[in-house]
């Protein structure tokens, strides 16, 4: 059973999904911050917190890619 099949209605399933939101270094592959939510949570409410916790942990970020949003307002 695939998550996409359940999400978009091609199959029915009673499983409860979890979603992992994370910050990871592109060059280092170090995971710097993590949030676990229910499987249907959007990414953007957690973005600023992930960035803040990464910065507070002492990691230097040169560039950060923000998750796609339908209204295109910045969360930072």
C-alpha positions in Angstrom: 0.0 0.0 0.0 1.5 3.3 -1.1 0.9 6.6 0.8 0.0 8.4 -2.5 -2.7 5.8 -3.3 -4.3 6.4 0.0 -4.0 10.1 -0.1 -5.5 10.5 -3.6 -8.2 8.0 -3.1 -7.2 5.1 -5.4 -7.1 2.6 -2.5 -8.6 2.6 1.0 -6.5 1.9 4.0 -6.9 2.4 7.8 -3.3 3.1 8.6 -2.2 6.2 10.3 0.7 7.9 8.6 3.4 10.0 10.1 5.3 12.8 8.3 8.9 13.8 8.9 9.8 17.4 8.4 13.6 17.9 8.5 16.5 20.2 7.7 19.5 18.5 6.3 22.8 19.8 4.9 23.1 19.3 1.2 26.9 18.8 1.2 27.2 17.1 4.7 24.0 15.1 4.8 23.7 16.0 8.5 20.2 16.2 9.8 20.1 19.4 11.9 16.4 19.6 12.9 13.3 17.3 12.9 9.6 17.5 13.4 7.2 14.5 13.3 3.6 15.2 12.6 0.5 13.4 11.3 0.6 12.3 7.7 -1.4 15.2 6.3 0.4 18.2 7.9 1.7 20.8 5.5 5.4 21.7 5.5 5.3 25.5 5.8 4.1 25.8 9.4 7.2 24.0 10.6 9.7 25.7 8.3 10.7 28.7 10.5 11.1 26.5 13.6 13.3 24.0 11.7 15.5 26.9 10.5 15.6 28.6 13.9 16.6 25.3 15.7 19.3 24.7 13.1 20.8 28.2 13.6 20.6 27.8 17.4 22.5 24.6 17.1 25.4 26.5 15.6 25.0 25.5 12.0 25.8 28.2 9.4 23.3 28.3 6.5 24.3 30.1 3.3 21.0 29.3 1.6 17.7 27.7 2.6 15.0 26.5 0.2 11.5 27.3 1.4 8.7 24.7 0.9 6.2 25.5 -1.9 3.0 27.3 -0.7 -0.1 28.2 -2.6 -0.2 31.8 -1.4 3.5 32.4 -1.8 4.0 34.5 1.3 7.3 34.1 3.1 7.3 32.5 6.5 10.6 34.0 7.6 
